[in-house]
Each structure stands twice: as C-alpha cells, then as structure tokens.
C-alpha cells in the first residue's frame, strides 16, 4: 500500500513537471530545440552562480547533466510514443542540444581563457 502511494505521488509530481514544461513550450515564441539550447545554457550559468563556482569547473556542468537526465526521464515516464526508437532519438537530441553550448563553453574557457578576458588597457606610448 505504501509503495502504491509513493508511486502515485511520484507519477503526479512528474506529470505536473511535464505539463508545466509543455505550457512553457507552447507559450514560447521559439522552437522546442531552441529552448533546449537557451534554457540549458542559462540553467548551467545559474548553477555556477549559486554554487559560486567558475564555469571552468565541472561541478556546474555535471549538475546540469543530472537535471537533464531527470527531465528526460520524466519525458520517457509520461510520454508514450508508438515508436520507441523515435522517442529515444528525440531524447538523445534533447540531451545533445541542452549540453552542447555549456560543453563548448567549458572547453573554450578551460583551454583558451584569454577569450573570456577583456584586453589589457594600453599604456601611453605603447604601440
């Protein structure tokens, strides 16, 4: 009985999360794919800000990956597509689109930190 209640509460919570996402997606002026790019990057930066960690650290990136895993698990739990291959392909695309910009920015910031700094002020008389 307790397991049944836990299952019901978990499913209801996931359904609420899913419905909120669908509302945002349908109310948005940008495509679902663009939302994955934008929201993934913004959430990643917010995580880094809240944790007070630079974006060059892996912890904010890993936390974003964990949130994406949860989000996509909710999609797989709630949605039932007739073709599982298409559904899994959509899930893979969503994970890729959400993680691509944070991943590129982490590597760029780690490998070429000068790209993210303002140029040093020029001294008078220097060429």
C-alpha positions in Angstrom: 0.0 0.0 0.0 2.8 2.4 0.9 4.6 1.7 -2.3 1.4 2.3 -4.3 1.0 5.7 -2.6 4.7 6.6 -3.3 4.2 5.5 -6.9 1.1 7.7 -7.3 2.7 10.8 -5.7 5.9 10.4 -7.9 3.8 10.0 -11.0 1.7 13.0 -10.1 4.8 15.1 -9.5 6.3 14.1 -12.8 3.1 14.8 -14.6 2.9 18.3 -13.1 6.5 19.0 -14.2 5.8 17.7 -17.7 2.6 19.8 -18.0 4.5 22.9 -16.9 7.2 22.3 -19.5 4.6 21.8 -22.2 2.9 25.1 -21.2 6.2 26.9 -21.5 7.0 25.2 -24.8 3.6 26.1 -26.3 3.5 29.6 -25.0 7.1 30.3 -26.2 7.9 32.1 -29.4 10.9 29.9 -30.0 11.1 26.3 -31.0 11.5 23.4 -28.6 15.0 22.8 -29.8 16.0 26.5 -29.3 14.5 26.3 -25.8 16.8 23.4 -25.0 19.8 25.5 -26.1 18.8 28.6 -24.3 17.5 27.1 -21.1 20.4 24.6 -20.8 22.9 27.5 -21.0 21.0 29.7 -18.6 20.5 27.0 -16.0 24.2 26.0 -16.3 25.2 29.6 -15.6 22.7 29.9 -12.7 24.0 26.7 -11.2 27.6 28.1 -11.4 26.4 31.4 -9.9 24.5 29.8 -7.0 27.4 27.4 -6.2 29.9 30.3 -6.6 32.0 28.1 -8.9 33.5 29.3 -12.2 32.1 27.9 -15.4 35.5 26.2 -15.9 34.7 23.8 -13.1 33.0 20.5 -13.9 30.5 20.6 -11.0 28.0 23.0 -12.6 28.2 21.1 -15.9 27.7 17.8 -14.0 24.7 19.2 -12.1 23.2 20.4 -15.4 23.7 16.9 -16.8 21.9 15.4 -13.8 19.0 17.8 -14.2 18.7 16.9 -17.9 18.7 13.2 -17.0 15.9 13.8 -14.6 14.0 15.9 -17.1 14.4 13.4 -19.9 13.4 10.5 -17.5 10.2 12.4 -16.8 9.5 12.7 -20.5 10.1 9.0 -21.0 7.9 8.2 -18.0 5.0 10.3 -19.0 5.0 10.2 -22.8 4.2 7.0 -24.7 5.3 7.1 -28.3 4.2 4.4 -30.7 7.8 4.1 -32.0 10.3 3.8 -29.1 13.2 4.4 -31.5 11.8 7.8 -32.4 11.2 8.6 -28.7 14.8 7.6 -27.7 16.1 9.6 -30.7 14.2 12.7 -29.5 15.6 12.2 -26.0 19.2 11.9 -27.3 18.6 15.1 -29.4 17.3 16.9 -26.4 20.3 15.9 -24.2 22.7 16.9 -27.0 21.0 20.3 -27.6 20.9 21.1 -23.9 24.5 20.2 -23.3 26.2 21.4 -26.4 26.7 25.1 -25.5 27.8 24.5 -21.9 30.2 21.9 -23.1 31.7 24.1 -25.8 32.0 27.0 -23.3 33.6 24.8 -20.6 36.2 23.6 -23.0 36.8 27.0 -24.5 37.1 28.7 -21.1 39.5 25.9 -19.9 41.6 25.7 -23.0 41.6 29.4 -24.1 40.8 31.5 -21.0 42.1 34.6 -22.8 39.0 34.5 -25.0 37.0 35.4 -21.9 39.0 38.3 -20.6 38.9 42.0 -21.5 42.0 43.1 -23.3 44.6 44.8 -21.0 44.5 48.6 -21.2 47.1 50.1 -23.5 49.8 52.2 -21.9 50.5 55.6 -23.3 53.3 55.5 -25.7 53.0 51.7 -26.3 52.3 50.6 -29.8 
